[in-house]
Amino acid sequence: MQLRSLPSLDPQDPGYRRLRYVRYCDDHLLRFIGPKAEAEEIKTRLAAFLRDDLKLELNEEKTLITHARTGAARFLGYEITVRNGGARKLTRGRRSSNGSIGLRVPLTVIKAKCTPYLKLGKPECRPKLMNLDDHQIISIYGAEYRGLVQYYLLASDVHRLSRVHWVMLTSMLKTLAAKHRSTVTKMARKYQACIDTAHGRRSCFQASVERDGRKPLVARFGGIPLARQKTAVLYDHQPTPLTTRRKGKELIHRLRAGRCEWCEQRADVHVHHVRALADLATAGQPQPAWAQLMVKKRRKTLAVCRDCHDTIHAGQPTATSRSNHQRAG
């Protein structure tokens, strides 16, 4: 107990000074151990050097002197602090982390990352994604969540991102439920899965797209432990931008699949399309099976084989074709 109560160094040494420096592009951070007056002097000399030698101006609003024990400095999206626990404990025969540098996730970042998925303070669906297939929806949410978590894996309180996980997950399930006119519970049961990771079995949500002769495409949301990883590597390259304008690519994918979406037989497929889904409705008459399928899928196109395509055109015409025939007569 006496050993725990004594610091490993002399925190009141008047002659002790240390200055460390880190820079990333035009952002820099200086860690100084010493009196505040000397820290202000360093700031003044730095501003003079930038002004006289490099012809640059120091941003006074962003250049702050912060006491690391009572406050936090912002650098590259992290909060930089000095740890100061109430009790000094021994961990693996060594002193506790008191006095060491700690990284934290700013609360403002958590709030900002949750905002795009909230409406009136509650998670909401994203209508712009409802025209995509399930694999693409889960892929977009998974990429956004994975990029955020992997960037903050160095933080000691990365577990705070559990709030972002819940908000994004609920928004994703609501988007899938709105697309299929179902419920959040059914979507969660449909896509929930367990995967093996380097940290053991993890629960996640995933969707797969089977491919002939190749591995299936798997989109995954979650499955990342919210625990600090001291050896995590942060990649600063720009990710491939995700766009929601994929209607053309989606149609090409459906054509290349070589499967009739009506009879579900493999064959060379053609595209049957209508001007609008409202044209499929006929007053006083039931909709044919192919029209009901298009309404259910919310698509104005249907990839069908030649026999089904001929059946569609030989059967009940759409409202558009009938009105055009009447105008022509």
C-alpha positions as CSV (number, residue, x, y, z in Angstrom):
1,M,0.0,0.0,0.0
2,Q,2.9,2.4,0.7
3,L,4.4,1.6,-2.7
4,R,1.1,2.5,-4.4
5,S,0.9,5.8,-2.6
6,L,4.3,7.0,-3.8
7,P,4.8,8.4,-7.3
8,S,7.5,6.8,-9.4
9,L,9.0,10.3,-10.3
10,D,9.3,13.6,-8.6
11,P,6.4,15.7,-10.0
12,Q,7.7,18.8,-8.3
13,D,11.2,18.9,-9.7
14,P,11.7,22.6,-10.6
15,G,14.4,21.9,-13.2
16,Y,12.7,19.2,-15.2
17,R,11.7,20.2,-18.7
18,R,10.5,18.2,-21.7
19,L,9.3,19.3,-25.1
20,R,7.9,16.9,-27.7
21,Y,6.5,17.7,-31.1
22,V,4.3,15.9,-33.6
23,R,3.0,17.2,-36.9
24,Y,0.6,15.9,-39.5
25,C,0.3,18.1,-42.7
26,D,-0.4,21.6,-41.3
27,D,-1.6,20.4,-37.9
28,H,0.9,20.2,-35.1
29,L,0.9,19.5,-31.4
30,L,3.6,20.4,-28.8
31,R,3.7,18.6,-25.4
32,F,5.6,20.7,-22.9
33,I,6.4,19.9,-19.3
34,G,7.2,23.0,-17.4
35,P,5.7,26.4,-16.3
36,K,2.9,28.0,-18.2
37,A,5.0,31.2,-18.7
38,E,7.6,29.2,-20.6
39,A,4.8,27.6,-22.7
40,E,3.6,31.1,-23.7
41,E,7.1,32.0,-24.6
42,I,7.4,29.0,-26.9
43,K,4.1,30.0,-28.5
44,T,5.4,33.5,-29.1
45,R,8.7,32.3,-30.6
46,L,6.9,29.9,-32.8
47,A,4.6,32.6,-34.2
48,A,7.6,34.8,-34.9
49,F,9.4,32.0,-36.7
50,L,6.4,31.3,-38.9
51,R,5.8,35.0,-39.6
52,D,9.4,36.0,-40.3
53,D,10.9,32.9,-41.9
54,L,8.0,31.1,-43.6
55,K,5.7,34.1,-44.2
56,L,2.8,32.3,-42.4
57,E,0.4,33.5,-39.8
58,L,-0.4,31.4,-36.7
59,N,-4.1,30.9,-36.1
60,E,-4.6,32.4,-32.7
61,E,-8.1,30.9,-32.3
62,K,-6.8,27.3,-32.9
63,T,-3.5,27.7,-31.1
64,L,-4.3,27.1,-27.5
65,I,-2.3,26.3,-24.3
66,T,-4.2,23.6,-22.5
67,H,-3.4,22.0,-19.1
68,A,-3.5,18.3,-20.0
69,R,-4.7,17.2,-16.6
70,T,-7.7,19.5,-16.3
71,G,-8.5,19.9,-20.0
72,A,-8.0,18.2,-23.4
73,A,-6.2,19.3,-26.6
74,R,-7.8,18.4,-29.9
75,F,-5.6,16.9,-32.5
76,L,-6.7,15.0,-35.7
77,G,-10.1,14.4,-34.2
78,Y,-8.8,13.0,-30.9
79,E,-8.8,14.5,-27.4
80,I,-5.3,14.4,-26.0
81,T,-5.1,14.2,-22.2
82,V,-2.8,13.2,-19.4
83,R,-4.1,10.3,-17.3
84,N,-4.6,11.0,-13.6
85,G,-6.4,8.3,-11.7
86,G,-7.3,8.6,-8.0
87,A,-5.5,5.4,-7.0
88,R,-2.0,4.2,-8.1
89,K,-2.3,0.6,-9.0
90,L,0.3,-2.0,-10.1
91,T,-0.3,-3.7,-13.4
92,R,2.0,-6.6,-14.3
93,G,4.5,-5.4,-11.8
94,R,4.6,-1.9,-13.1
95,R,3.1,1.4,-11.9
96,S,-0.3,2.5,-13.2
97,S,-0.7,4.7,-16.3
98,N,-0.9,7.9,-14.2
99,G,1.0,10.7,-16.1
100,S,0.9,9.0,-19.4
101,I,-0.8,10.3,-22.5
102,G,-4.4,9.2,-23.2
103,L,-6.5,9.4,-26.3
104,R,-10.3,9.9,-26.1
105,V,-13.2,10.1,-28.5
106,P,-14.7,13.6,-28.3
107,L,-18.4,13.8,-27.4
108,T,-18.9,16.3,-30.2
109,V,-17.7,13.7,-32.7
110,I,-20.2,11.1,-31.3
111,K,-23.0,13.6,-31.6
112,A,-22.0,14.7,-35.1
113,K,-21.8,11.1,-36.4
114,C,-25.2,10.3,-35.0
115,T,-26.9,13.3,-36.5
116,P,-27.3,12.1,-40.1
117,Y,-29.2,9.0,-38.9
118,L,-31.6,10.8,-36.5
119,K,-34.9,12.6,-37.0
120,L,-36.4,14.4,-34.1
121,G,-33.9,12.7,-31.8
122,K,-34.7,9.1,-33.0
123,P,-33.1,6.9,-35.5
124,E,-34.8,7.1,-38.9
125,C,-34.7,5.3,-42.2
126,R,-32.9,6.8,-45.2
127,P,-35.3,7.1,-48.2
128,K,-32.5,7.7,-50.7
129,L,-31.2,4.1,-50.1
130,M,-34.5,2.3,-50.4
131,N,-34.1,1.8,-54.2
132,L,-30.9,-0.2,-53.7
133,D,-30.8,-3.9,-53.0
134,D,-30.3,-5.2,-49.4
135,H,-26.6,-6.0,-50.1
136,Q,-25.9,-2.5,-51.1
137,I,-27.8,-1.0,-48.2
138,I,-25.9,-3.1,-45.6
139,S,-22.6,-2.4,-47.4
140,I,-23.1,1.4,-47.2
141,Y,-23.9,1.3,-43.5
142,G,-21.1,-1.1,-42.8
143,A,-18.5,1.0,-44.6
144,E,-19.6,4.2,-42.8
145,Y,-19.5,2.5,-39.4
146,R,-16.3,0.6,-40.0
147,G,-14.4,3.7,-41.1
148,L,-15.4,5.5,-38.0
149,V,-14.6,2.7,-35.5
150,Q,-11.3,1.8,-37.1
151,Y,-10.1,5.4,-36.9
152,Y,-10.8,5.6,-33.1
153,L,-9.5,2.2,-32.1
154,L,-6.5,3.9,-30.4
155,A,-8.8,5.7,-28.0
156,S,-9.1,4.4,-24.4
157,D,-12.8,5.1,-24.4
158,V,-13.7,3.8,-27.9
159,H,-16.6,1.9,-26.2
160,R,-18.4,5.3,-26.3
161,L,-19.1,4.6,-30.0
162,S,-21.7,2.0,-28.9
163,R,-24.1,4.9,-29.1
164,V,-23.2,5.4,-32.8
165,H,-23.5,1.7,-33.4
166,W,-27.1,1.5,-32.0
167,V,-28.2,4.6,-34.0
168,M,-26.8,3.4,-37.3
169,L,-28.0,-0.2,-36.8
170,T,-31.5,1.0,-36.0
171,S,-31.5,3.3,-39.0
172,M,-30.3,0.5,-41.3
173,L,-33.0,-1.9,-40.0
174,K,-35.7,0.8,-40.5
175,T,-34.5,1.4,-44.0
176,L,-34.7,-2.3,-44.8
177,A,-38.1,-2.6,-43.1
178,A,-39.4,0.3,-45.1
179,K,-38.1,-1.1,-48.4
180,H,-39.8,-4.5,-47.8
181,R,-42.8,-3.1,-45.9
182,S,-41.8,-5.2,-43.0
183,T,-40.7,-4.7,-39.4
184,V,-37.4,-4.0,-37.8
185,T,-37.6,-7.2,-35.8
186,K,-38.1,-9.4,-38.9
187,M,-35.2,-7.6,-40.7
188,A,-32.9,-8.2,-37.7
189,R,-33.7,-11.9,-37.6
190,K,-33.2,-12.2,-41.3
191,Y,-29.7,-10.6,-41.5
192,Q,-28.3,-11.3,-38.0
193,A,-25.2,-13.6,-38.1
194,C,-22.2,-14.6,-36.0
195,I,-18.7,-14.6,-37.5
196,D,-15.3,-15.7,-36.3
197,T,-12.8,-12.8,-35.8
198,A,-9.4,-12.4,-34.3
199,H,-11.2,-11.4,-31.1
200,G,-13.5,-14.4,-31.0
201,R,-17.1,-14.9,-32.1
202,R,-18.9,-11.6,-32.9
203,S,-22.5,-10.8,-33.7
204,C,-23.1,-8.8,-36.8
205,F,-25.6,-8.2,-39.7
206,Q,-24.7,-9.4,-43.2
207,A,-26.2,-10.1,-46.6
208,S,-24.6,-12.2,-49.3
209,V,-24.9,-12.3,-53.1
210,E,-24.1,-15.7,-54.7
211,R,-22.0,-15.8,-57.8
212,D,-21.4,-18.7,-60.2
213,G,-17.9,-20.2,-59.7
214,R,-16.7,-17.4,-57.4
215,K,-17.0,-16.5,-53.8
216,P,-20.2,-14.8,-52.8
217,L,-20.2,-11.0,-52.2
218,V,-20.7,-10.4,-48.5
219,A,-21.7,-7.0,-47.0
220,R,-21.4,-6.8,-43.2
221,F,-22.3,-4.3,-40.6
222,G,-20.7,-4.5,-37.1
223,G,-18.6,-7.4,-35.8
224,I,-15.9,-5.0,-34.6
225,P,-15.1,-5.1,-30.9
226,L,-15.2,-1.7,-29.3
227,A,-12.1,-2.2,-27.3
228,R,-8.8,-0.2,-27.5
229,Q,-6.1,-1.6,-29.8
230,K,-2.7,-0.1,-29.0
231,T,-1.2,-1.5,-32.2
232,A,-4.1,-0.4,-34.5
233,V,-2.9,1.1,-37.8
234,L,-4.8,4.1,-39.2
235,Y,-4.9,4.5,-43.0
236,D,-5.2,8.0,-44.2
237,H,-6.1,7.2,-47.8
238,Q,-9.4,8.4,-49.2
239,P,-12.0,5.6,-49.3
240,T,-13.8,4.8,-52.5
241,P,-16.9,7.1,-52.6
242,L,-20.2,5.4,-52.2
243,T,-23.0,6.7,-54.4
244,T,-26.6,5.8,-54.4
245,R,-27.1,6.3,-58.2
246,R,-26.7,2.7,-59.2
247,K,-29.9,2.0,-61.1
248,G,-28.0,1.4,-64.3
249,K,-25.5,-0.9,-62.7
250,E,-28.2,-2.8,-60.9
251,L,-30.1,-3.5,-64.2
252,I,-26.9,-4.7,-65.8
253,H,-26.3,-7.0,-62.8
254,R,-29.9,-8.4,-63.2
255,L,-29.3,-9.0,-66.9
256,R,-26.0,-10.8,-66.4
257,A,-27.6,-13.0,-63.7
258,G,-29.4,-14.8,-66.6
259,R,-32.4,-15.7,-64.5
260,C,-36.1,-14.9,-65.3
261,E,-37.5,-12.9,-62.4
262,W,-41.0,-14.2,-63.1
263,C,-40.6,-18.0,-63.7
264,E,-37.1,-18.0,-62.0
265,Q,-35.7,-20.2,-64.8
266,R,-32.2,-19.7,-66.2
267,A,-32.3,-18.3,-69.7
268,D,-31.4,-15.4,-71.9
269,V,-33.5,-12.5,-70.4
270,H,-35.1,-9.4,-71.9
271,V,-36.3,-6.3,-70.1
272,H,-40.0,-5.5,-69.9
273,H,-40.7,-2.0,-68.7
274,V,-43.6,0.4,-68.2
275,R,-43.7,4.1,-68.1
276,A,-44.9,4.2,-64.5
277,L,-46.1,1.8,-61.9
278,A,-49.5,3.6,-61.8
279,D,-50.0,2.4,-65.4
280,L,-50.3,-1.2,-64.2
281,A,-53.5,-0.5,-62.4
282,T,-56.7,-1.3,-64.3
283,A,-60.1,-0.2,-62.8
284,G,-62.4,-3.2,-62.1
285,Q,-59.8,-5.8,-63.3
286,P,-57.3,-7.7,-61.2
287,Q,-53.6,-7.2,-62.0
288,P,-51.8,-10.0,-63.8
289,A,-49.1,-11.9,-61.9
290,W,-46.2,-10.1,-63.6
291,A,-47.8,-6.7,-62.8
292,Q,-48.2,-7.7,-59.2
293,L,-44.6,-8.7,-59.1
294,M,-43.4,-5.3,-60.5
295,V,-45.6,-3.5,-57.9
296,K,-44.2,-5.6,-55.1
297,K,-40.6,-5.0,-56.2
298,R,-41.3,-1.3,-56.8
299,R,-39.6,-1.5,-60.2
300,K,-40.7,-0.3,-63.6
301,T,-38.5,-3.0,-65.2
302,L,-38.7,-6.8,-65.1
303,A,-36.0,-9.1,-66.4
304,V,-37.9,-12.0,-68.0
305,C,-37.1,-14.8,-70.5
306,R,-38.5,-14.8,-74.0
307,D,-41.5,-17.1,-73.3
308,C,-42.6,-15.0,-70.3
309,H,-42.0,-11.8,-72.3
310,D,-44.3,-13.1,-75.1
311,T,-46.9,-14.1,-72.5
312,I,-46.9,-10.6,-71.0
313,H,-47.4,-8.9,-74.3
314,A,-50.1,-11.5,-75.4
315,G,-52.0,-11.1,-72.1
316,Q,-53.8,-8.1,-70.6
317,P,-52.2,-4.8,-71.8
318,T,-51.2,-2.1,-69.5
319,A,-53.2,1.1,-69.1
320,T,-50.7,3.0,-71.1
321,S,-50.8,0.7,-74.1
322,R,-54.6,0.7,-74.1
323,S,-54.9,4.5,-73.9
324,N,-52.4,4.8,-76.7
325,H,-54.4,2.4,-78.8
326,Q,-57.7,4.3,-78.2
327,R,-56.0,7.6,-79.2
328,A,-54.6,6.0,-82.3
329,G,-58.1,4.7,-83.3
